Amino acid sequence: MCEFKIIKRNDGSQIMEDIVILSYNENSELVLRDILGMGETLESALILDVNTMNQKCLILENPIIRDFISLISKISVNQVDGIDFDNFINKLEELKEDLK
């Protein structure tokens, strides 16, 4: 059985180890669990790389990721409307303003 070390790409830190379950819940949050079901839920994170050879999983955390995953999920099941796009664009605009 592969048990992964979870590494944040943001800063290279290891945030968890011995993780066997990596999934997204209905709120587009990343769920990380060990063999006993213990773990964490990351509010806005994206799985970038899963390597079974070195048993590492690389993730990226950013506030916009959760909204992006929610939008893509709605698109994939054809349940998206204009408001969903507008909300996502507004959040992107807020991030753009924060960079100035």
N, C-alpha and C positions, 0 to 999 in steps of 0.2 A: 504494500500500500504506500502511495506517495503522500508524504506529509510535508507541506510547503512552509518555507520561511517567507513572510510577507515583507517586502522592501518598498519603501516610499521613494519614488523617483525624485520627488520634490527636494529631498535632502539626503537621500541614500541611507536613511535609518531603517533598521529592522523594527517593525512594530508588533509582529507576532511570529510564532513558530508552531510547528506541529498542526498546521491547518489542513483539513481534508475536504472541507466543503467551502466552495466559493460560488456565490450565487447572488442574484439581484432579487429583492422582494418587490411587492406590489407598489411600493413607494419609490422605486428606482434607487434604493440604497444597497450598497454592497455588503453582503452578509458573509462573515468569515467564521467558521466553526471548526473545533477540533473533534477528535473521535468521541468525546463525551458530550458534545453539543455545546460546549462553552466557547465563548469568543466575543466578537464585537460586530457592530453594524456601523459601517462608515457612511455618513450621510451623503457624500458627493464624491465618489471615487470611480475610477475607470481601470479595468485590468488591461495592462499594456503587453505583458509577456508572461507566459506560463512555461517554465522549463522543467521537465521531469528529470532531465539528466542531473542537474544540480539542485533540484527540488526548491526552486525559488519562483516566486510570483512577484512581478513588478507592478506596482499600482501608481496612479497619479491622482492626487486630490486637488480639486478646484471647485469653488461654489457653483460654477455653471454646468458641471458634468451631470449632476442629477437632472437638471432641466433638459439637457440634451438627450439623455437616455429616455426620459419620459416622452419627449417629442418623437424620437425615432420609434419607440414602442407603439405609439398611437398611429404613426404613419404605416408601420408594418402590418397592422390589422385594419387599416382603412377607417380609423376612428378619429381622424384629425380634422380640425376646422380652422378657419382663419384666425380665431381668437388665440388658439394654441401657438400659431406662428407669431402673432403680434406680441404675445407675452414673452416668447423666447427672444424676439428681436429687442424688446424693451430691456431685458436683462443684459443682453450683449451691449446695448448702448450705455447702460449703467457701468458696466465693466470698462468700457472705452473711456468714459468720463473719469473714472477712478485712476486711469493710467496717465492722465494729463497732469 
